[in-house]
Amino acid sequence: MNAYISRSPKRTIPNGERCDHCGVPACVRVTTRHHYTLYFCGHHYRLHETTLAHTALAIEDERSVSNAFGPAPAEVVHAS
């Protein structure tokens, strides 16, 4: 059975969720067949994408959502 994969143009993963592996902001939410929720950053999702696509119940992939986490660090301007 293959997972249902949703690619939303809007952000639906809560901003506070972090990759379960490394702790950076999550952009992929995976629901397992046992109804556990796993969060991944783009890098760690890519490492496991093939396996998850065949074993997960649902995958919400928001890697293409622009500005999902706010401005990139290089764009942050500190007030003086």
Secondary structure as GFF3:
##gff-version 3
##sequence-region A 1 80
A	DSSP	beta_strand	4	6	.	.	.	ID=ss1
A	DSSP	beta_strand	28	31	.	.	.	ID=ss2
A	DSSP	beta_strand	37	40	.	.	.	ID=ss3
A	DSSP	alpha_helix	42	55	.	.	.	ID=ss4
A	DSSP	beta_strand	58	61	.	.	.	ID=ss5
A	DSSP	three_ten_helix	73	75	.	.	.	ID=ss6
###
